[in-house]
Amino acid sequence: MRITINIYYTGKNGNAVAFAEEMEKSGIADRIRAEEGNLRYEYFTPISDQQTVLLIDSWKDQEALDAHHASPMMGEIAALREKHDLHMRVEKYVSDDSRPEEKQFIRE
Protein backbone atom coordinates (compact mmCIF):
# COMPACT_ATOMS: atom_id res chain seq x y z
CA MET A 1 0.00 0.00 0.00
CA ARG A 2 1.25 3.45 -0.91
CA ILE A 3 -0.21 6.73 0.37
CA THR A 4 -0.09 9.85 -1.76
CA ILE A 5 -0.99 13.28 -0.45
CA ASN A 6 -1.64 16.14 -2.87
CA ILE A 7 -1.34 19.49 -1.15
CA TYR A 8 -2.36 22.61 -3.05
CA TYR A 9 -0.66 25.67 -1.53
CA THR A 10 -2.32 28.92 -2.62
CA GLY A 11 -1.20 32.45 -1.93
CA LYS A 12 -0.88 35.87 -3.53
CA ASN A 13 1.89 37.68 -5.38
CA GLY A 14 3.91 34.53 -6.05
CA ASN A 15 4.05 33.48 -2.38
CA ALA A 16 3.30 29.82 -3.09
CA VAL A 17 6.22 29.56 -5.51
CA ALA A 18 8.45 31.45 -3.06
CA PHE A 19 7.44 28.94 -0.34
CA ALA A 20 8.35 25.95 -2.55
CA GLU A 21 11.66 27.56 -3.51
CA GLU A 22 12.48 28.20 0.16
CA MET A 23 11.58 24.59 1.04
CA GLU A 24 14.09 23.45 -1.58
CA LYS A 25 16.86 25.97 -0.85
CA SER A 26 16.65 25.51 2.93
CA GLY A 27 17.13 21.76 2.60
CA ILE A 28 13.83 20.89 4.29
CA ALA A 29 12.52 19.19 1.13
CA ASP A 30 15.68 17.07 0.85
CA ARG A 31 15.43 16.10 4.53
CA ILE A 32 11.85 14.94 3.94
CA ARG A 33 12.94 12.97 0.86
CA ALA A 34 15.56 11.25 3.03
CA GLU A 35 13.03 10.18 5.67
CA GLU A 36 12.36 6.46 6.01
CA GLY A 37 9.39 5.53 3.85
CA ASN A 38 9.25 8.66 1.68
CA LEU A 39 8.74 7.71 -1.96
CA ARG A 40 8.18 11.11 -3.57
CA TYR A 41 8.24 14.77 -2.61
CA GLU A 42 7.90 17.14 -5.58
CA TYR A 43 6.44 20.57 -6.24
CA PHE A 44 4.55 21.57 -9.41
CA THR A 45 2.83 24.74 -10.62
CA PRO A 46 -0.48 24.37 -12.48
CA ILE A 47 -0.43 26.10 -15.87
CA SER A 48 -3.88 27.56 -15.26
CA ASP A 49 -3.14 28.93 -11.76
CA GLN A 50 0.25 30.55 -11.20
CA GLN A 51 -0.69 31.44 -7.59
CA THR A 52 -0.89 27.77 -6.58
CA VAL A 53 1.80 25.15 -6.07
CA LEU A 54 0.96 21.45 -5.94
CA LEU A 55 3.01 19.18 -3.69
CA ILE A 56 2.86 15.47 -4.48
CA ASP A 57 4.02 13.64 -1.37
CA SER A 58 4.06 9.80 -1.34
CA TRP A 59 4.81 7.42 1.52
CA LYS A 60 5.36 3.68 1.82
CA ASP A 61 2.57 3.32 4.40
CA GLN A 62 0.60 5.13 7.11
CA GLU A 63 3.29 4.41 9.72
CA ALA A 64 5.91 6.30 7.67
CA LEU A 65 3.50 9.19 7.13
CA ASP A 66 2.68 9.32 10.85
CA ALA A 67 6.40 9.43 11.71
CA HIS A 68 6.85 12.33 9.29
CA HIS A 69 3.90 14.19 10.84
CA ALA A 70 5.45 13.70 14.30
CA SER A 71 8.84 15.06 13.19
CA PRO A 72 10.16 18.52 14.14
CA MET A 73 10.16 19.43 10.43
CA MET A 74 6.39 19.90 10.59
CA GLY A 75 6.97 22.97 12.77
CA GLU A 76 9.46 24.34 10.25
CA ILE A 77 7.00 23.79 7.40
CA ALA A 78 4.17 25.44 9.35
CA ALA A 79 6.37 28.47 10.05
CA LEU A 80 7.18 28.84 6.35
CA ARG A 81 3.48 28.53 5.44
CA GLU A 82 2.70 31.33 7.88
CA LYS A 83 5.57 33.45 6.61
CA HIS A 84 4.21 33.19 3.05
CA ASP A 85 0.53 33.46 4.16
CA LEU A 86 -0.54 30.30 2.35
CA HIS A 87 -3.81 28.39 2.40
CA MET A 88 -4.05 24.68 1.71
CA ARG A 89 -6.34 22.12 0.11
CA VAL A 90 -5.43 18.48 0.73
CA GLU A 91 -6.33 15.24 -1.06
CA LYS A 92 -5.26 11.81 0.21
CA TYR A 93 -5.06 8.70 -1.97
CA VAL A 94 -4.26 5.10 -1.07
CA SER A 95 -2.91 2.94 -3.87
CA ASP A 96 -4.82 -0.10 -5.04
CA ASP A 97 -2.33 -2.52 -6.54
CA SER A 98 -4.89 -5.31 -6.61
CA ARG A 99 -5.98 -4.52 -10.19
CA PRO A 100 -3.08 -5.63 -12.41
CA GLU A 101 -5.36 -5.59 -15.47
CA GLU A 102 -5.22 -1.77 -15.41
CA LYS A 103 -1.50 -1.87 -16.18
CA GLN A 104 -2.38 -2.48 -19.82
CA PHE A 105 -3.35 1.21 -20.09
CA ILE A 106 -0.02 2.49 -18.76
CA ARG A 107 2.94 3.10 -21.02
CA GLU A 108 6.17 3.10 -19.02
TORPA-20078 format. One record per residue (C-alpha): chain; y, z, x; residue number from 1. Coordinates in pm, 1 decimal. Example, Ala and Ser with C-alpha at 12.3 -4.5 7.8 and 13.67 -1.06 7.14 Angstrom:
<atom><kette>A</kette><north>-450.0</north><up>780.0</up><east>1230.0</east><nr>1</nr></atom>
<atom><kette>A</kette><north>-106.0</north><up>714.0</up><east>1367.0</east><nr>2</nr></atom>
! end
This chain:
<atom><kette>A</kette><north>0.0</north><up>0.0</up><east>0.0</east><nr>1</nr></atom>
<atom><kette>A</kette><north>345.1</north><up>-91.3</up><east>125.4</east><nr>2</nr></atom>
<atom><kette>A</kette><north>673.1</north><up>37.3</up><east>-21.1</east><nr>3</nr></atom>
<atom><kette>A</kette><north>985.4</north><up>-175.6</up><east>-8.6</east><nr>4</nr></atom>
<atom><kette>A</kette><north>1328.3</north><up>-44.6</up><east>-98.6</east><nr>5</nr></atom>
<atom><kette>A</kette><north>1614.0</north><up>-286.5</up><east>-164.4</east><nr>6</nr></atom>
<atom><kette>A</kette><north>1949.2</north><up>-115.0</up><east>-134.5</east><nr>7</nr></atom>
<atom><kette>A</kette><north>2261.2</north><up>-304.7</up><east>-235.7</east><nr>8</nr></atom>
<atom><kette>A</kette><north>2566.9</north><up>-152.9</up><east>-66.3</east><nr>9</nr></atom>
<atom><kette>A</kette><north>2891.6</north><up>-262.3</up><east>-232.3</east><nr>10</nr></atom>
<atom><kette>A</kette><north>3245.3</north><up>-193.0</up><east>-119.9</east><nr>11</nr></atom>
<atom><kette>A</kette><north>3586.8</north><up>-352.6</up><east>-87.9</east><nr>12</nr></atom>
<atom><kette>A</kette><north>3768.3</north><up>-538.4</up><east>188.6</east><nr>13</nr></atom>
<atom><kette>A</kette><north>3452.5</north><up>-604.7</up><east>390.6</east><nr>14</nr></atom>
<atom><kette>A</kette><north>3348.3</north><up>-237.9</up><east>405.4</east><nr>15</nr></atom>
<atom><kette>A</kette><north>2981.8</north><up>-309.4</up><east>330.1</east><nr>16</nr></atom>
<atom><kette>A</kette><north>2956.1</north><up>-551.3</up><east>622.0</east><nr>17</nr></atom>
<atom><kette>A</kette><north>3144.8</north><up>-305.9</up><east>844.9</east><nr>18</nr></atom>
<atom><kette>A</kette><north>2894.1</north><up>-34.4</up><east>744.0</east><nr>19</nr></atom>
<atom><kette>A</kette><north>2594.6</north><up>-254.9</up><east>835.3</east><nr>20</nr></atom>
<atom><kette>A</kette><north>2756.1</north><up>-350.7</up><east>1165.9</east><nr>21</nr></atom>
<atom><kette>A</kette><north>2820.0</north><up>15.7</up><east>1247.8</east><nr>22</nr></atom>
<atom><kette>A</kette><north>2459.1</north><up>103.8</up><east>1157.6</east><nr>23</nr></atom>
<atom><kette>A</kette><north>2344.9</north><up>-158.2</up><east>1409.0</east><nr>24</nr></atom>
<atom><kette>A</kette><north>2597.4</north><up>-84.9</up><east>1686.1</east><nr>25</nr></atom>
<atom><kette>A</kette><north>2551.2</north><up>292.8</up><east>1664.9</east><nr>26</nr></atom>
<atom><kette>A</kette><north>2175.6</north><up>259.6</up><east>1712.7</east><nr>27</nr></atom>
<atom><kette>A</kette><north>2088.9</north><up>429.2</up><east>1382.8</east><nr>28</nr></atom>
<atom><kette>A</kette><north>1918.7</north><up>113.5</up><east>1252.1</east><nr>29</nr></atom>
<atom><kette>A</kette><north>1707.2</north><up>84.6</up><east>1567.7</east><nr>30</nr></atom>
<atom><kette>A</kette><north>1610.3</north><up>452.9</up><east>1543.4</east><nr>31</nr></atom>
<atom><kette>A</kette><north>1494.4</north><up>393.5</up><east>1185.4</east><nr>32</nr></atom>
<atom><kette>A</kette><north>1296.6</north><up>85.9</up><east>1294.2</east><nr>33</nr></atom>
<atom><kette>A</kette><north>1125.2</north><up>303.2</up><east>1556.4</east><nr>34</nr></atom>
<atom><kette>A</kette><north>1018.3</north><up>566.5</up><east>1303.1</east><nr>35</nr></atom>
<atom><kette>A</kette><north>646.4</north><up>600.7</up><east>1236.2</east><nr>36</nr></atom>
<atom><kette>A</kette><north>552.6</north><up>384.9</up><east>938.9</east><nr>37</nr></atom>
<atom><kette>A</kette><north>865.8</north><up>168.3</up><east>924.8</east><nr>38</nr></atom>
<atom><kette>A</kette><north>770.9</north><up>-196.2</up><east>873.7</east><nr>39</nr></atom>
<atom><kette>A</kette><north>1110.6</north><up>-357.4</up><east>818.3</east><nr>40</nr></atom>
<atom><kette>A</kette><north>1476.9</north><up>-261.1</up><east>824.2</east><nr>41</nr></atom>
<atom><kette>A</kette><north>1714.2</north><up>-557.6</up><east>790.1</east><nr>42</nr></atom>
<atom><kette>A</kette><north>2057.2</north><up>-624.4</up><east>643.8</east><nr>43</nr></atom>
<atom><kette>A</kette><north>2157.1</north><up>-941.4</up><east>454.9</east><nr>44</nr></atom>
<atom><kette>A</kette><north>2474.1</north><up>-1062.5</up><east>282.5</east><nr>45</nr></atom>
<atom><kette>A</kette><north>2437.2</north><up>-1248.4</up><east>-48.2</east><nr>46</nr></atom>
<atom><kette>A</kette><north>2610.0</north><up>-1586.7</up><east>-42.8</east><nr>47</nr></atom>
<atom><kette>A</kette><north>2756.2</north><up>-1525.7</up><east>-388.3</east><nr>48</nr></atom>
<atom><kette>A</kette><north>2893.2</north><up>-1176.3</up><east>-314.0</east><nr>49</nr></atom>
<atom><kette>A</kette><north>3055.4</north><up>-1120.2</up><east>24.9</east><nr>50</nr></atom>
<atom><kette>A</kette><north>3143.8</north><up>-758.9</up><east>-69.2</east><nr>51</nr></atom>
<atom><kette>A</kette><north>2776.9</north><up>-657.6</up><east>-88.8</east><nr>52</nr></atom>
<atom><kette>A</kette><north>2514.8</north><up>-606.5</up><east>179.8</east><nr>53</nr></atom>
<atom><kette>A</kette><north>2144.7</north><up>-593.8</up><east>96.1</east><nr>54</nr></atom>
<atom><kette>A</kette><north>1918.5</north><up>-368.5</up><east>301.3</east><nr>55</nr></atom>
<atom><kette>A</kette><north>1547.2</north><up>-447.8</up><east>286.5</east><nr>56</nr></atom>
<atom><kette>A</kette><north>1364.1</north><up>-137.1</up><east>402.4</east><nr>57</nr></atom>
<atom><kette>A</kette><north>980.2</north><up>-134.3</up><east>405.7</east><nr>58</nr></atom>
<atom><kette>A</kette><north>742.2</north><up>151.5</up><east>481.4</east><nr>59</nr></atom>
<atom><kette>A</kette><north>368.2</north><up>182.4</up><east>536.1</east><nr>60</nr></atom>
<atom><kette>A</kette><north>332.4</north><up>440.3</up><east>257.4</east><nr>61</nr></atom>
<atom><kette>A</kette><north>512.8</north><up>711.1</up><east>60.2</east><nr>62</nr></atom>
<atom><kette>A</kette><north>440.6</north><up>972.3</up><east>329.4</east><nr>63</nr></atom>
<atom><kette>A</kette><north>629.6</north><up>766.7</up><east>590.7</east><nr>64</nr></atom>
<atom><kette>A</kette><north>919.5</north><up>712.8</up><east>350.1</east><nr>65</nr></atom>
<atom><kette>A</kette><north>931.5</north><up>1085.4</up><east>268.1</east><nr>66</nr></atom>
<atom><kette>A</kette><north>942.6</north><up>1170.6</up><east>640.4</east><nr>67</nr></atom>
<atom><kette>A</kette><north>1232.5</north><up>929.1</up><east>684.6</east><nr>68</nr></atom>
<atom><kette>A</kette><north>1418.8</north><up>1084.4</up><east>390.0</east><nr>69</nr></atom>
<atom><kette>A</kette><north>1369.8</north><up>1429.8</up><east>545.5</east><nr>70</nr></atom>
<atom><kette>A</kette><north>1506.2</north><up>1319.0</up><east>883.8</east><nr>71</nr></atom>
<atom><kette>A</kette><north>1852.2</north><up>1414.4</up><east>1015.5</east><nr>72</nr></atom>
<atom><kette>A</kette><north>1942.5</north><up>1043.2</up><east>1016.3</east><nr>73</nr></atom>
<atom><kette>A</kette><north>1990.4</north><up>1058.6</up><east>639.3</east><nr>74</nr></atom>
<atom><kette>A</kette><north>2297.3</north><up>1276.6</up><east>697.4</east><nr>75</nr></atom>
<atom><kette>A</kette><north>2434.3</north><up>1024.6</up><east>946.1</east><nr>76</nr></atom>
<atom><kette>A</kette><north>2379.1</north><up>740.4</up><east>699.9</east><nr>77</nr></atom>
<atom><kette>A</kette><north>2544.4</north><up>935.2</up><east>416.6</east><nr>78</nr></atom>
<atom><kette>A</kette><north>2846.8</north><up>1005.0</up><east>637.0</east><nr>79</nr></atom>
<atom><kette>A</kette><north>2884.4</north><up>634.9</up><east>718.0</east><nr>80</nr></atom>
<atom><kette>A</kette><north>2853.3</north><up>544.2</up><east>348.4</east><nr>81</nr></atom>
<atom><kette>A</kette><north>3133.4</north><up>788.0</up><east>269.6</east><nr>82</nr></atom>
<atom><kette>A</kette><north>3344.8</north><up>660.6</up><east>557.4</east><nr>83</nr></atom>
<atom><kette>A</kette><north>3318.9</north><up>305.3</up><east>421.2</east><nr>84</nr></atom>
<atom><kette>A</kette><north>3345.9</north><up>415.6</up><east>53.1</east><nr>85</nr></atom>
<atom><kette>A</kette><north>3030.0</north><up>235.0</up><east>-54.3</east><nr>86</nr></atom>
<atom><kette>A</kette><north>2838.9</north><up>240.2</up><east>-381.2</east><nr>87</nr></atom>
<atom><kette>A</kette><north>2467.8</north><up>171.1</up><east>-404.7</east><nr>88</nr></atom>
<atom><kette>A</kette><north>2212.4</north><up>11.5</up><east>-633.6</east><nr>89</nr></atom>
<atom><kette>A</kette><north>1847.8</north><up>73.1</up><east>-542.6</east><nr>90</nr></atom>
<atom><kette>A</kette><north>1523.8</north><up>-105.5</up><east>-632.6</east><nr>91</nr></atom>
<atom><kette>A</kette><north>1180.9</north><up>21.4</up><east>-525.6</east><nr>92</nr></atom>
<atom><kette>A</kette><north>869.9</north><up>-196.6</up><east>-505.9</east><nr>93</nr></atom>
<atom><kette>A</kette><north>510.1</north><up>-106.7</up><east>-426.5</east><nr>94</nr></atom>
<atom><kette>A</kette><north>293.8</north><up>-387.4</up><east>-290.6</east><nr>95</nr></atom>
<atom><kette>A</kette><north>-9.9</north><up>-503.6</up><east>-481.9</east><nr>96</nr></atom>
<atom><kette>A</kette><north>-251.7</north><up>-654.5</up><east>-232.9</east><nr>97</nr></atom>
<atom><kette>A</kette><north>-531.2</north><up>-660.7</up><east>-488.9</east><nr>98</nr></atom>
<atom><kette>A</kette><north>-451.5</north><up>-1018.6</up><east>-598.4</east><nr>99</nr></atom>
<atom><kette>A</kette><north>-563.0</north><up>-1240.9</up><east>-308.4</east><nr>100</nr></atom>
<atom><kette>A</kette><north>-558.9</north><up>-1547.3</up><east>-535.7</east><nr>101</nr></atom>
<atom><kette>A</kette><north>-176.9</north><up>-1541.5</up><east>-522.4</east><nr>102</nr></atom>
<atom><kette>A</kette><north>-187.0</north><up>-1617.6</up><east>-149.7</east><nr>103</nr></atom>
<atom><kette>A</kette><north>-247.9</north><up>-1982.4</up><east>-237.7</east><nr>104</nr></atom>
<atom><kette>A</kette><north>120.8</north><up>-2009.0</up><east>-334.7</east><nr>105</nr></atom>
<atom><kette>A</kette><north>249.1</north><up>-1876.5</up><east>-1.5</east><nr>106</nr></atom>
<atom><kette>A</kette><north>309.6</north><up>-2101.9</up><east>294.2</east><nr>107</nr></atom>
<atom><kette>A</kette><north>310.5</north><up>-1901.6</up><east>616.6</east><nr>108</nr></atom>
! end
